[in-house]
Each structure stands twice: as structure tokens, then as C-alpha cells.
Amino acid sequence: MKIKNVELSIVCGITSKLPETDRVEVAFAGKSNVGKSSLINALMNRKALARTSATPGKTQTINFYNVNDVMYLVDLPGYGYAKVSESEKVQWGKLIERYLHTSKQLKAVFLLIDIRHDPSANDKMMYEWIVAQGYNPIIIATKLDKLKRSQVAKHVKMIKEGLQLVPGTVVIPFSAETKQGREEIWELIDSFLENETEVE
């Protein structure tokens, strides 16, 4: 997709009513500091569309980015960050669950996992949770540039085994630095848009 225009058009906090949109939505989930804002900026070819921060847990709302007036890219709050109180974590969890459960336009959920490490307990929980809501998450293995090329296959296998992925689950290694993986992610998003147009 050629990005003509993109803007942050809807922001939903813990108490907000979730919007009912009339466009395809694709959502991005991942634990704090996994590189979600960097990924969104790289996908949109923008430097600072999504605010990146050295402080994990920056995204505390569900942010809907309107892309070319044809779709929404939905940024879910980062999970699993220790400095947030338990009650806040629970509220974020409920917010994410409410969104996954009620959105009629959500076509796909991308789950970001740091390629350098074994998936954490929170990663596993989030994966199982997305599957339980009826989605087959697409895994984006972030921070690819931090590995040597020879290590990539081993680490992808580590993610597959660590999350016990459903057979056939797509895993896309991605680097915000080199943009490797960007094209594959857009190809998938474009395919959801095409399917939607055919259905109409």
C-alpha cells in the first residue's frame, strides 16, 4: 500500500466507549518496549507518528490510526510492564479484551515478540488470549537487527516452540532499523483489504 495520508483519529482510554468503525481494522499487540511504536512508524514511513519512548508502558490507550481513509491500524496498550499497578494492568487487560471481543471490523491481530529472547509468560498469555478470542495471531519477531543472520532461524524456532504456535502461523522477522519485514507485513494487510472488498 502507498501511504498517502495517515492520522491518529481515535483514542480510547479505559473508560471510553469503543468506536464502531466502518473500515477494516488490523491490531498490533505486544509487551511494553517490544518496539510497537517503532514498527508502526516504519510501516507508515513516518518518524514520529506513534510516540516511541525509552519508558515502557507509554501506550495506555487504544489508538486508531486512519490510513488513506480505507483502514485503521489499531495500536493496543503494551502489556506486562512492572511499574504499573496491578489494578491498572487489569484495566488495560479488560480494555484490550473488550476491543478484541467487540470489534466487528477487526480482521487480524499482529503479536510482537522480541526475537532475541524466549517468549515471556506474558507473551504466552497474550497469544493464548488472542487465540481464545477467535483470532490466529500473526507473529512479528522484532529487533531483528540485533541478531546475526546465522542466529535468525534458531530464534524464530525458539518463538514457535515457546508460544506453541498453531501450525501454519506466520512469523515475520522485522527490523525497524533496516525495515526488513515491512513489505511482508503490508502484503498481509493488503490481502485482508482485498478480501473485504470482494465480500462487499
Backbone as a printed PyTorch tensor [residue, N CA C, xyz], in Angstrom:
tensor([[[  0.8360,  -1.1950,   0.0000],
         [  0.0000,   0.0000,   0.0000],
         [  0.8750,   1.2520,   0.0000]],

        [[  0.4790,   2.2100,  -0.8210],
         [  1.1740,   3.5000,  -0.7970],
         [  0.5050,   4.3670,   0.2560]],

        [[  1.2770,   4.8510,   1.2090],
         [  0.6940,   5.6660,   2.2780],
         [  0.5490,   7.1070,   1.7880]],

        [[ -0.6910,   7.5100,   1.5560],
         [ -0.9200,   8.9040,   1.1130],
         [ -1.1270,   9.7850,   2.3400]],

        [[ -1.9990,   9.3320,   3.2250],
         [ -2.1760,  10.1130,   4.4550],
         [ -2.4930,   9.1820,   5.6220]],

        [[ -2.0550,   9.5840,   6.7710],
         [ -2.3040,   8.7890,   7.9690],
         [ -2.4130,   9.7550,   9.1380]],

        [[ -3.3820,   9.4820,  10.0050],
         [ -3.5140,  10.3420,  11.1910],
         [ -4.0710,   9.5320,  12.3460]],

        [[ -3.7090,   9.9520,  13.5260],
         [ -4.2710,   9.3440,  14.7310],
         [ -5.6620,   9.9310,  14.8720]],

        [[ -6.7050,   9.1020,  14.6720],
         [ -8.0320,   9.7150,  14.6250],
         [ -8.9200,   9.3620,  15.8150]],

        [[ -8.6570,   8.2330,  16.4830],
         [ -9.4940,   7.8730,  17.6450],
         [ -8.5780,   7.3740,  18.7580]],

        [[ -8.8010,   7.8510,  19.9600],
         [ -8.0360,   7.3750,  21.1210],
         [ -9.0330,   6.9180,  22.1850]],

        [[ -8.8870,   5.6650,  22.6300],
         [ -9.8190,   5.1290,  23.6330],
         [ -9.0750,   4.7780,  24.9080]],

        [[ -9.4950,   5.3580,  26.0120],
         [ -8.9110,   5.0130,  27.3080],
         [ -9.7350,   3.9410,  27.9960]],

        [[ -9.3770,   3.6760,  29.2380],
         [-10.0010,   2.5890,  29.9980],
         [-11.5220,   2.7420,  30.0880]],

        [[-11.9800,   3.9960,  30.2060],
         [-13.4240,   4.1930,  30.4070],
         [-14.1600,   4.5320,  29.1140]],

        [[-13.4070,   4.6700,  28.0120],
         [-14.0520,   5.1070,  26.7570],
         [-14.9700,   4.0420,  26.1900]],

        [[-15.9490,   4.5320,  25.4430],
         [-16.7810,   3.6200,  24.6560],
         [-15.9630,   3.3180,  23.3940]],

        [[-15.8990,   2.0540,  23.0240],
         [-15.1200,   1.7090,  21.8230],
         [-15.8980,   2.0970,  20.5720]],

        [[-15.2020,   2.5910,  19.5610],
         [-15.9150,   3.0550,  18.3620],
         [-16.3890,   1.8910,  17.5090]],

        [[-17.4590,   2.1080,  16.7810],
         [-17.8600,   1.1310,  15.7640],
         [-17.4930,   1.7520,  14.4290]],

        [[-16.4230,   1.2730,  13.8400],
         [-15.9570,   1.9080,  12.6040],
         [-16.5130,   1.1540,  11.4010]],

        [[-16.3540,   1.7590,  10.2400],
         [-16.8680,   1.1130,   9.0250],
         [-15.7180,   0.7240,   8.1080]],

        [[-14.5120,   0.5720,   8.6990],
         [-13.3520,   0.2220,   7.8760],
         [-12.6380,  -0.9820,   8.4570]],

        [[-11.8710,  -1.6430,   7.6020],
         [-11.0470,  -2.7650,   8.0530],
         [-10.1100,  -2.2980,   9.1700]],

        [[ -9.9960,  -3.1250,  10.2250],
         [ -9.0590,  -2.8170,  11.3130],
         [ -8.0440,  -3.9540,  11.4230]],

        [[ -6.7850,  -3.6070,  11.6020],
         [ -5.7730,  -4.5990,  11.9720],
         [ -5.1160,  -4.0950,  13.2480]],

        [[ -4.9560,  -4.9770,  14.2160],
         [ -4.4770,  -4.5490,  15.5350],
         [ -3.0700,  -5.0680,  15.7900]],

        [[ -2.3160,  -4.2910,  16.5670],
         [ -0.9490,  -4.6590,  16.9380],
         [ -0.8660,  -4.7410,  18.4580]],

        [[ -0.4580,  -5.9090,  18.9410],
         [ -0.3240,  -6.1200,  20.3840],
         [  1.1190,  -6.5100,  20.6670]],

        [[  1.5680,  -6.2460,  21.8820],
         [  2.9300,  -6.6340,  22.2380],
         [  3.2560,  -6.0780,  23.5950]],

        [[  4.2360,  -6.7170,  24.2470],
         [  4.5360,  -6.2120,  25.5820],
         [  5.2900,  -4.8880,  25.4950]],

        [[  5.3200,  -4.1880,  26.5920],
         [  5.9790,  -2.8910,  26.6260],
         [  7.4270,  -3.0200,  26.1540]],

        [[  7.8650,  -2.0550,  25.3850],
         [  9.2460,  -1.9840,  24.9140],
         [  9.6240,  -3.0240,  23.8690]],

        [[  8.6240,  -3.6440,  23.2380],
         [  8.9490,  -4.6490,  22.2240],
         [  9.1980,  -3.9750,  20.8660]],

        [[  8.8980,  -2.6630,  20.7900],
         [  9.1530,  -1.9490,  19.5380],
         [  7.9010,  -1.6990,  18.7170]],

        [[  6.7510,  -1.6200,  19.3950],
         [  5.4880,  -1.4520,  18.6690],
         [  5.3990,  -0.0830,  17.9850]],

        [[  5.7650,   0.9700,  18.7240],
         [  5.6990,   2.3180,  18.1260],
         [  6.6680,   2.4210,  16.9510]],

        [[  7.8640,   1.8460,  17.1230],
         [  8.8590,   1.8810,  16.0250],
         [  8.3250,   1.1430,  14.8010]],

        [[  7.6460,   0.0250,  15.0280],
         [  7.0670,  -0.7540,  13.9210],
         [  6.0130,   0.0800,  13.1980]],

        [[  5.1240,   0.7060,  13.9680],
         [  4.0440,   1.4910,  13.3510],
         [  4.6410,   2.6440,  12.5520]],

        [[  5.6350,   3.3140,  13.1210],
         [  6.2960,   4.4060,  12.3910],
         [  6.9420,   3.9000,  11.1020]],

        [[  7.5730,   2.7170,  11.1860],
         [  8.2270,   2.1490,   9.9940],
         [  7.1910,   1.7670,   8.9380]],

        [[  6.0830,   1.1970,   9.3670],
         [  5.0330,   0.8110,   8.4050],
         [  4.4800,   2.0390,   7.6920]],

        [[  4.3570,   3.1320,   8.4410],
         [  3.7500,   4.3470,   7.8890],
         [  4.7590,   5.2840,   7.2380]],

        [[  6.0460,   4.8800,   7.2710],
         [  7.1030,   5.7680,   6.7610],
         [  7.0790,   7.1300,   7.4550]],

        [[  6.7900,   7.1330,   8.7110],
         [  6.7870,   8.3770,   9.4890],
         [  7.7950,   8.2240,  10.6200]],

        [[  8.4010,   9.3450,  10.9940],
         [  9.3840,   9.2700,  12.0730],
         [  8.7380,   9.2120,  13.4510]],

        [[  7.6700,  10.0020,  13.6330],
         [  7.1540,  10.1400,  14.9980],
         [  5.6380,  10.1440,  15.0480]],

        [[  5.0500,   9.2530,  14.2440],
         [  3.5900,   9.1500,  14.2770],
         [  3.1640,   8.5390,  15.6110]],

        [[  3.7200,   7.3600,  15.8920],
         [  3.4900,   6.7490,  17.2060],
         [  4.6610,   7.1870,  18.0830]],

        [[  4.3510,   7.6270,  19.2760],
         [  5.4270,   8.1300,  20.1380],
         [  6.2600,   6.9690,  20.6650]],

        [[  7.5440,   6.9640,  20.3170],
         [  8.4300,   5.9450,  20.8750],
         [  8.9920,   6.5120,  22.1680]],

        [[  9.3120,   5.6350,  23.0760],
         [  9.7750,   6.1290,  24.3700],
         [ 10.6910,   5.1100,  25.0020]],

        [[ 11.6700,   5.6110,  25.7320],
         [ 12.5570,   4.6990,  26.4590],
         [ 11.8390,   4.1730,  27.7020]],

        [[ 10.7380,   4.8420,  28.0480],
         [  9.9650,   4.3720,  29.2080],
         [  8.8990,   3.4140,  28.7280]],

        [[  9.0150,   2.1330,  29.0640],
         [  7.9860,   1.1900,  28.6200],
         [  6.6340,   1.5580,  29.2110]],

        [[  5.5800,   1.0740,  28.5400],
         [  4.2430,   1.2990,  29.0810],
         [  3.6980,   2.6560,  28.6990]],

        [[  4.2430,   3.2380,  27.6110],
         [  3.8240,   4.5850,  27.1990],
         [  2.4060,   4.5620,  26.6190]],

        [[  2.1200,   3.5500,  25.8140],
         [  0.7890,   3.4830,  25.2090],
         [ -0.1920,   2.9340,  26.2390]],

        [[ -1.0610,   3.8050,  26.7420],
         [ -2.0150,   3.3460,  27.7490],
         [ -3.4350,   3.4330,  27.2190]],

        [[ -3.5340,   3.6680,  25.9290],
         [ -4.8420,   3.7870,  25.3040],
         [ -4.8390,   2.9160,  24.0600]],

        [[ -6.0200,   2.6840,  23.4940],
         [ -6.0910,   2.0470,  22.1780],
         [ -6.1160,   3.1860,  21.1660]],

        [[ -5.1340,   3.1960,  20.2840],
         [ -5.0150,   4.2800,  19.3050],
         [ -5.3710,   3.7790,  17.9080]],

        [[ -6.3110,   4.4570,  17.2740],
         [ -6.7430,   4.0880,  15.9240],
         [ -6.1070,   5.0550,  14.9260]],

        [[ -5.2350,   4.5380,  14.0620],
         [ -4.6210,   5.3630,  13.0200],
         [ -5.3940,   5.1640,  11.7170]],

        [[ -5.9110,   6.2500,  11.1850],
         [ -6.6440,   6.1970,   9.9330],
         [ -5.6350,   6.2340,   8.7780]],

        [[ -5.6070,   5.1790,   7.9840],
         [ -4.6420,   5.0810,   6.8780],
         [ -5.3800,   5.2360,   5.5520]],

        [[ -5.0530,   6.3040,   4.8170],
         [ -5.6240,   6.5550,   3.4770],
         [ -7.1500,   6.5620,   3.4450]],

        [[ -7.7770,   6.7350,   4.6080],
         [ -9.2450,   6.6840,   4.6920],
         [ -9.8160,   5.3380,   4.2440]],

        [[ -8.9950,   4.2800,   4.2530],
         [ -9.5300,   2.9620,   3.8680],
         [ -9.4700,   1.9470,   5.0060]],

        [[ -8.6300,   2.2000,   5.9950],
         [ -8.4790,   1.2130,   7.0690],
         [ -7.9750,   1.8840,   8.3380]],

        [[ -8.0740,   1.1350,   9.4420],
         [ -7.4840,   1.5900,  10.7000],
         [ -6.4010,   0.6200,  11.1460]],

        [[ -5.2890,   1.1810,  11.5070],
         [ -4.2410,   0.4070,  12.1590],
         [ -4.4100,   0.6850,  13.6610]],

        [[ -4.6250,  -0.3480,  14.4400],
         [ -5.0140,  -0.1690,  15.8400],
         [ -3.8730,  -0.5940,  16.7620]],

        [[ -3.4090,   0.3600,  17.5460],
         [ -2.2790,   0.1340,  18.4570],
         [ -2.8380,  -0.1470,  19.8570]],

        [[ -2.6330,  -1.3670,  20.3270],
         [ -3.1540,  -1.7500,  21.6500],
         [ -2.1310,  -1.4190,  22.7350]],

        [[ -2.5780,  -1.1800,  23.9810],
         [ -1.6240,  -0.8500,  25.0570],
         [ -0.6150,  -1.9760,  25.2610]],

        [[  0.6450,  -1.6040,  25.5350],
         [  1.6630,  -2.6090,  25.8480],
         [  1.3090,  -3.3100,  27.1470]],

        [[  1.6440,  -4.5870,  27.2450],
         [  1.2810,  -5.3270,  28.4600],
         [  2.5210,  -5.7820,  29.2130]],

        [[  2.3200,  -6.1630,  30.4440],
         [  3.3810,  -6.8360,  31.1850],
         [  4.4490,  -5.9240,  31.7390]],

        [[  4.1530,  -4.6500,  31.9000],
         [  5.2020,  -3.7820,  32.4310],
         [  5.0740,  -3.6310,  33.9410]],

        [[  6.1730,  -3.8500,  34.6210],
         [  6.1610,  -3.9940,  36.0820],
         [  5.7830,  -2.7200,  36.8340]],

        [[  6.1200,  -1.5570,  36.2670],
         [  5.9280,  -0.3290,  37.0440],
         [  4.4750,   0.1430,  37.1190]],

        [[  3.5960,  -0.6130,  36.5140],
         [  2.1850,  -0.2410,  36.5380],
         [  1.4930,  -1.0420,  37.6270]],

        [[  0.5820,  -0.4010,  38.3470],
         [ -0.0950,  -1.1150,  39.4460],
         [ -0.9370,  -2.2620,  38.8820]],

        [[ -1.1540,  -3.2700,  39.7240],
         [ -1.9270,  -4.4440,  39.2980],
         [ -3.3090,  -4.0350,  38.7980]],

        [[ -3.9250,  -3.0740,  39.5140],
         [ -5.2930,  -2.6890,  39.1250],
         [ -5.2960,  -2.0590,  37.7290]],

        [[ -4.2330,  -1.2860,  37.4440],
         [ -4.1390,  -0.6870,  36.1020],
         [ -3.9390,  -1.7660,  35.0450]],

        [[ -3.0890,  -2.7470,  35.3790],
         [ -2.8520,  -3.8490,  34.4300],
         [ -4.1590,  -4.5540,  34.1080]],

        [[ -4.9430,  -4.7890,  35.1530],
         [ -6.2170,  -5.4880,  34.9700],
         [ -7.1270,  -4.6560,  34.0670]],

        [[ -7.1340,  -3.3330,  34.3020],
         [ -7.9970,  -2.4640,  33.4860],
         [ -7.5520,  -2.4420,  32.0290]],

        [[ -6.2290,  -2.3890,  31.8000],
         [ -5.7460,  -2.4420,  30.4170],
         [ -6.1540,  -3.7490,  29.7760]],

        [[ -5.9900,  -4.8250,  30.5530],
         [ -6.3530,  -6.1550,  30.0470],
         [ -7.8140,  -6.1920,  29.6360]],

        [[ -8.6520,  -5.6110,  30.4660],
         [-10.0990,  -5.6030,  30.1560],
         [-10.3810,  -4.7610,  28.9200]],

        [[ -9.6240,  -3.6520,  28.7910],
         [ -9.8030,  -2.7780,  27.6290],
         [ -9.4400,  -3.5290,  26.3430]],

        [[ -8.3070,  -4.2170,  26.3680],
         [ -7.8680,  -4.9810,  25.1840],
         [ -8.8780,  -6.0920,  24.8850]],

        [[ -9.3030,  -6.7780,  25.9370],
         [-10.2360,  -7.8930,  25.7580],
         [-11.5500,  -7.3860,  25.1670]],

        [[-11.9980,  -6.2420,  25.6890],
         [-13.2650,  -5.6670,  25.2130],
         [-13.1520,  -5.3470,  23.7240]],

        [[-11.9920,  -4.8040,  23.3510],
         [-11.7970,  -4.4690,  21.9350],
         [-11.7870,  -5.7340,  21.0730]],

        [[-10.9830,  -6.7200,  21.4670],
         [-10.8750,  -7.9570,  20.6630],
         [-12.2460,  -8.6370,  20.5560]],

        [[-13.0020,  -8.5030,  21.6120],
         [-14.2810,  -9.2010,  21.7070],
         [-15.3880,  -8.5100,  20.9140]],

        [[-15.3130,  -7.1640,  20.8420],
         [-16.4760,  -6.4550,  20.2940],
         [-16.2660,  -5.8680,  18.9000]],

        [[-15.0080,  -5.7020,  18.4690],
         [-14.8120,  -5.0520,  17.1620],
         [-15.3720,  -5.9370,  16.0420]],

        [[-16.2070,  -5.3340,  15.2270],
         [-16.7860,  -6.0930,  14.1000],
         [-15.8940,  -6.0040,  12.8620]],

        [[-14.9530,  -5.0570,  12.8730],
         [-14.1380,  -4.8210,  11.6830],
         [-12.7280,  -5.4010,  11.7990]],

        [[-12.4020,  -5.9660,  12.9540],
         [-11.0250,  -6.4420,  13.1620],
         [-10.7590,  -7.6850,  12.3230]],

        [[ -9.7920,  -7.5750,  11.4270],
         [ -9.5030,  -8.6840,  10.5020],
         [ -8.2860,  -9.5010,  10.9350]],

        [[ -7.3760,  -8.8730,  11.6710],
         [ -6.1520,  -9.6040,  12.0350],
         [ -5.5080,  -8.9600,  13.2480]],

        [[ -4.8380,  -9.8110,  14.0380],
         [ -4.0800,  -9.3050,  15.1780],
         [ -2.6160,  -9.7040,  14.9750]],

        [[ -1.7470,  -8.7130,  14.9840],
         [ -0.3100,  -8.9650,  14.9100],
         [  0.2290,  -8.9260,  16.3350]],

        [[  0.9550,  -9.9580,  16.7200],
         [  1.5350, -10.0040,  18.0630],
         [  3.0490,  -9.8530,  17.9320]],

        [[  3.5900,  -8.8400,  18.5950],
         [  5.0250,  -8.5630,  18.5030],
         [  5.7690,  -9.2730,  19.6210]],

        [[  6.8200,  -9.9810,  19.2390],
         [  7.6550, -10.7010,  20.1990],
         [  9.1110, -10.3150,  19.9310]],

        [[  9.8700, -10.0410,  20.9630],
         [ 11.2930,  -9.7050,  20.8130],
         [ 12.0470, -10.9660,  20.3780]],

        [[ 12.6410, -10.9080,  19.1810],
         [ 13.2700, -12.1030,  18.6020],
         [ 14.4700, -12.5810,  19.4250]],

        [[ 15.0150, -11.7140,  20.2720],
         [ 16.2510, -12.0820,  20.9810],
         [ 16.0090, -13.0280,  22.1470]],

        [[ 14.7810, -13.0350,  22.6510],
         [ 14.5490, -13.7760,  23.9060],
         [ 13.4500, -14.8240,  23.7560]],

        [[ 13.4840, -15.7940,  24.6450],
         [ 12.3620, -16.7260,  24.7300],
         [ 11.1010, -15.9330,  25.0500]],

        [[  9.9380, -16.3150,  24.4760],
         [  8.7060, -15.6100,  24.8250],
         [  8.4700, -15.6590,  26.3420]],

        [[  8.0330, -14.5330,  26.9020],
         [  7.7950, -14.4660,  28.3540],
         [  6.4330, -15.0660,  28.6870]],

        [[  6.1690, -15.2210,  29.9800],
         [  4.8610, -15.7250,  30.4220],
         [  3.7520, -14.8110,  29.9060]],

        [[  4.0190, -13.4860,  29.9300],
         [  3.0190, -12.5400,  29.4190],
         [  2.7790, -12.7150,  27.9240]],

        [[  3.8530, -12.9730,  27.1770],
         [  3.7050, -13.2090,  25.7330],
         [  2.8140, -14.4210,  25.4890]],

        [[  3.0860, -15.4890,  26.2540],
         [  2.3050, -16.7240,  26.0660],
         [  0.8390, -16.4790,  26.4000]],

        [[  0.6270, -15.7270,  27.4840],
         [ -0.7370, -15.4600,  27.9100],
         [ -1.4720, -14.6540,  26.8350]],

        [[ -0.7850, -13.6560,  26.2940],
         [ -1.4020, -12.8090,  25.2710],
         [ -1.7140, -13.6200,  24.0210]],

        [[ -0.7840, -14.4940,  23.6440],
         [ -1.0100, -15.3280,  22.4610],
         [ -2.2460, -16.2080,  22.6640]],

        [[ -2.2930, -16.8670,  23.8170],
         [ -3.4280, -17.7660,  24.0890],
         [ -4.7410, -16.9930,  24.1370]],

        [[ -4.6610, -15.7900,  24.6590],
         [ -5.8230, -14.9240,  24.8040],
         [ -6.3740, -14.5150,  23.4480]],

        [[ -5.4600, -14.1390,  22.5410],
         [ -5.8950, -13.7260,  21.1920],
         [ -6.5380, -14.9260,  20.4910]],

        [[ -5.9220, -16.0920,  20.6340],
         [ -6.4650, -17.3120,  20.0200],
         [ -7.8530, -17.6050,  20.6070]],

        [[ -7.9790, -17.4190,  21.9230],
         [ -9.2630, -17.6860,  22.5970],
         [-10.3620, -16.7450,  22.0920]],

        [[ -9.9640, -15.5590,  21.6280],
         [-10.9670, -14.6040,  21.0960],
         [-11.3090, -14.9210,  19.6360]],

        [[-10.7060, -16.0100,  19.1180],
         [-11.0780, -16.4420,  17.7670],
         [-10.1580, -15.9490,  16.6630]],

        [[ -9.0030, -15.3820,  17.0390],
         [ -8.0620, -14.9000,  16.0130],
         [ -6.8410, -15.8020,  15.9750]],

        [[ -6.2400, -15.8880,  14.7810],
         [ -4.9790, -16.6130,  14.6790],
         [ -3.8860, -15.5600,  14.5070]],

        [[ -3.2100, -15.1880,  15.6060],
         [ -2.2990, -14.0480,  15.5150],
         [ -1.1650, -14.2730,  14.5250]],

        [[ -0.7470, -13.1910,  13.8970],
         [  0.4360, -13.2130,  13.0520],
         [  1.5680, -12.6960,  13.9450]],

        [[  2.6650, -13.4340,  14.0000],
         [  3.7590, -13.0600,  14.9050],
         [  4.7710, -12.1830,  14.1710]],

        [[  5.0760, -11.0340,  14.7660],
         [  6.1660, -10.2070,  14.2300],
         [  7.3160, -10.2910,  15.2250]],

        [[  8.4330, -10.8460,  14.7600],
         [  9.6050, -11.0060,  15.6370],
         [ 10.4680,  -9.7570,  15.4880]],

        [[ 10.3820,  -8.8520,  16.4740],
         [ 11.0180,  -7.5330,  16.3540],
         [ 12.5000,  -7.5610,  16.7440]],

        [[ 13.1510,  -6.4480,  16.4670],
         [ 14.5690,  -6.2150,  16.8270],
         [ 15.5080,  -7.1950,  16.1030]],

        [[ 15.1340,  -7.5040,  14.8700],
         [ 15.8980,  -8.4430,  14.0460],
         [ 17.3450,  -7.9910,  13.8620]],

        [[ 17.5520,  -6.6770,  13.7790],
         [ 18.9160,  -6.1720,  13.5220],
         [ 19.8570,  -6.4300,  14.6930]],

        [[ 19.3250,  -6.8450,  15.8280],
         [ 20.1790,  -7.1170,  16.9940],
         [ 20.7900,  -8.5360,  16.9390]],

        [[ 20.3680,  -9.3150,  15.9440],
         [ 20.9040, -10.6910,  15.8180],
         [ 21.8190, -10.7940,  14.6070]],

        [[ 22.7160, -11.7720,  14.6500],
         [ 23.4820, -12.1040,  13.4440],
         [ 22.5530, -12.9140,  12.5380]],

        [[ 22.7910, -12.8130,  11.2530],
         [ 21.9160, -13.5290,  10.3040],
         [ 21.8710, -15.0200,  10.5950]],

        [[ 23.0120, -15.5570,  11.0200],
         [ 23.0820, -17.0030,  11.2670],
         [ 22.2150, -17.4260,  12.4600]],

        [[ 21.8240, -16.4500,  13.3060],
         [ 21.0440, -16.8060,  14.5050],
         [ 19.5390, -16.7640,  14.2780]],

        [[ 19.1250, -16.1550,  13.1600],
         [ 17.6990, -15.8510,  12.9890],
         [ 16.8250, -17.1100,  13.0230]],

        [[ 17.2000, -18.1220,  12.2370],
         [ 16.3550, -19.3270,  12.1540],
         [ 16.1840, -19.9670,  13.5260]],

        [[ 17.2690, -20.0000,  14.2900],
         [ 17.2210, -20.6050,  15.6300],
         [ 16.2460, -19.8370,  16.5340]],

        [[ 16.3040, -18.5200,  16.4350],
         [ 15.4580, -17.6950,  17.3080],
         [ 13.9860, -17.7430,  16.8940]],

        [[ 13.7350, -17.8440,  15.5940],
         [ 12.3450, -17.9970,  15.1260],
         [ 11.7780, -19.3100,  15.6560]],

        [[ 12.6120, -20.3570,  15.6060],
         [ 12.1900, -21.6700,  16.1270],
         [ 11.8870, -21.5670,  17.6290]],

        [[ 12.7150, -20.7910,  18.3300],
         [ 12.5410, -20.5850,  19.7720],
         [ 11.1680, -19.9410,  20.0610]],

        [[ 10.7910, -18.9770,  19.2300],
         [  9.4900, -18.3170,  19.3990],
         [  8.3630, -19.3040,  19.1190]],

        [[  8.5140, -20.0570,  18.0300],
         [  7.4600, -21.0190,  17.6590],
         [  7.2360, -22.0260,  18.7730]],

        [[  8.3540, -22.5330,  19.3120],
         [  8.2340, -23.5440,  20.3680],
         [  7.7660, -22.9150,  21.6810]],

        [[  8.3010, -21.7230,  21.9730],
         [  7.9580, -21.0590,  23.2330],
         [  6.4860, -20.7170,  23.3270]],

        [[  5.9010, -20.3040,  22.2020],
         [  4.4770, -19.9310,  22.2060],
         [  3.5820, -21.1130,  21.8680]],

        [[  4.2040, -22.2320,  21.4640],
         [  3.4460, -23.4040,  20.9740],
         [  2.4490, -22.9440,  19.9080]],

        [[  3.0000, -22.3360,  18.8770],
         [  2.1570, -21.7390,  17.8370],
         [  1.3060, -22.7830,  17.1310]],

        [[  0.0970, -22.3600,  16.7750],
         [ -0.7820, -23.1870,  15.9530],
         [ -0.0520, -23.4140,  14.6270]],

        [[ -0.0240, -24.6700,  14.1170],
         [  0.6720, -24.9250,  12.8530],
         [  0.1740, -23.9750,  11.7650]],

        [[  1.1130, -23.4950,  10.9610],
         [  0.7270, -22.5870,   9.8780],
         [  0.7530, -21.1220,  10.2760]],

        [[  1.0280, -20.8330,  11.5470],
         [  1.0950, -19.4310,  11.9820],
         [  2.2570, -18.7280,  11.2850]],

        [[  1.9810, -17.5490,  10.7660],
         [  3.0150, -16.7690,  10.0690],
         [  3.9040, -16.0700,  11.0960]],

        [[  5.2330, -16.1970,  10.9160],
         [  6.1840, -15.4550,  11.7600],
         [  7.0260, -14.5800,  10.8350]],

        [[  6.9850, -13.2710,  11.0630],
         [  7.7400, -12.3420,  10.2100],
         [  8.8450, -11.6730,  11.0300]],

        [[ 10.1210, -12.0060,  10.7730],
         [ 11.2030, -11.2740,  11.4320],
         [ 11.2160,  -9.8310,  10.9210]],

        [[ 11.3520,  -8.8760,  11.8490],
         [ 11.2290,  -7.4700,  11.4670],
         [ 12.2920,  -6.6140,  12.1490]],

        [[ 12.7870,  -5.6340,  11.3960],
         [ 13.7180,  -4.6560,  11.9730],
         [ 13.2380,  -3.2500,  11.6480]],

        [[ 13.0350,  -2.4350,  12.6810],
         [ 12.6380,  -1.0390,  12.4590],
         [ 13.8110,  -0.2540,  11.8730]],

        [[ 15.0270,  -0.7510,  12.1250],
         [ 16.2250,  -0.0540,  11.6260],
         [ 16.3620,  -0.2250,  10.1110]],

        [[ 16.2850,  -1.4680,   9.6620],
         [ 16.5310,  -1.7320,   8.2320],
         [ 15.2300,  -1.8370,   7.4380]],

        [[ 14.1060,  -1.8660,   8.1370],
         [ 12.7600,  -2.0320,   7.5300],
         [ 12.5510,  -3.4440,   6.9630]],

        [[ 13.4670,  -4.3640,   7.2750],
         [ 13.2530,  -5.7350,   6.7930],
         [ 11.9750,  -6.2890,   7.4150]],

        [[ 11.1260,  -6.8970,   6.5830],
         [  9.8660,  -7.4500,   7.0800],
         [  8.6860,  -6.5280,   6.7930]],

        [[  8.9820,  -5.2460,   6.4830],
         [  7.8920,  -4.2760,   6.2460],
         [  7.0050,  -4.7050,   5.0820]],

        [[  7.6430,  -5.1180,   3.9840],
         [  6.8740,  -5.4910,   2.7830],
         [  5.9330,  -6.6540,   3.0700]],

        [[  6.4560,  -7.6690,   3.7910],
         [  5.6190,  -8.8470,   4.0860],
         [  4.4040,  -8.4700,   4.9320]],

        [[  4.6290,  -7.5460,   5.8710],
         [  3.5100,  -7.1370,   6.7360],
         [  2.4570,  -6.4260,   5.8870]],

        [[  2.9060,  -5.5310,   5.0030],
         [  1.9470,  -4.8240,   4.1480],
         [  1.2270,  -5.7630,   3.1840]],

        [[  1.9450,  -6.7760,   2.6910],
         [  1.2870,  -7.7350,   1.7800],
         [  0.1180,  -8.4120,   2.4890]],

        [[  0.3520,  -8.7840,   3.7550],
         [ -0.7230,  -9.4200,   4.5200],
         [ -1.8850,  -8.4490,   4.7430]],

        [[ -1.5590,  -7.2100,   5.1420],
         [ -2.6280,  -6.2340,   5.3930],
         [ -3.4060,  -5.9810,   4.1040]],

        [[ -2.6870,  -5.8410,   2.9810],
         [ -3.3630,  -5.6260,   1.6920],
         [ -4.2920,  -6.7870,   1.3540]],

        [[ -3.8570,  -8.0050,   1.7010],
         [ -4.7040,  -9.1680,   1.3860],
         [ -6.0040,  -9.1260,   2.1940]],

        [[ -5.9470,  -8.6290,   3.4430],
         [ -7.1860,  -8.5020,   4.2330],
         [ -8.1090,  -7.4570,   3.6040]],

        [[ -7.5070,  -6.3790,   3.1090],
         [ -8.3070,  -5.3190,   2.4800],
         [ -8.9660,  -5.8410,   1.2020]],

        [[ -8.1990,  -6.6150,   0.4310],
         [ -8.7500,  -7.1520,  -0.8250],
         [ -9.9040,  -8.1030,  -0.5400]],

        [[ -9.7130,  -8.9720,   0.4610],
         [-10.7810,  -9.9150,   0.8200],
         [-12.0470,  -9.1660,   1.1870]],

        [[-11.8680,  -8.0650,   1.8980],
         [-13.0060,  -7.2870,   2.3770],
         [-13.7500,  -6.6730,   1.1980]],

        [[-12.9750,  -6.1590,   0.2210],
         [-13.6170,  -5.5240,  -0.9330],
         [-14.3950,  -6.5600,  -1.7230]],

        [[-13.8480,  -7.7940,  -1.7880],
         [-14.5450,  -8.8450,  -2.5360],
         [-15.8600,  -9.2080,  -1.8600]],

        [[-15.8610,  -9.1630,  -0.5320],
         [-17.0510,  -9.5730,   0.2150],
         [-18.1970,  -8.5640,   0.0080]],

        [[-17.8080,  -7.2940,  -0.0830],
         [-18.8490,  -6.2420,  -0.1620],
         [-19.7220,  -6.3830,  -1.3900]]])
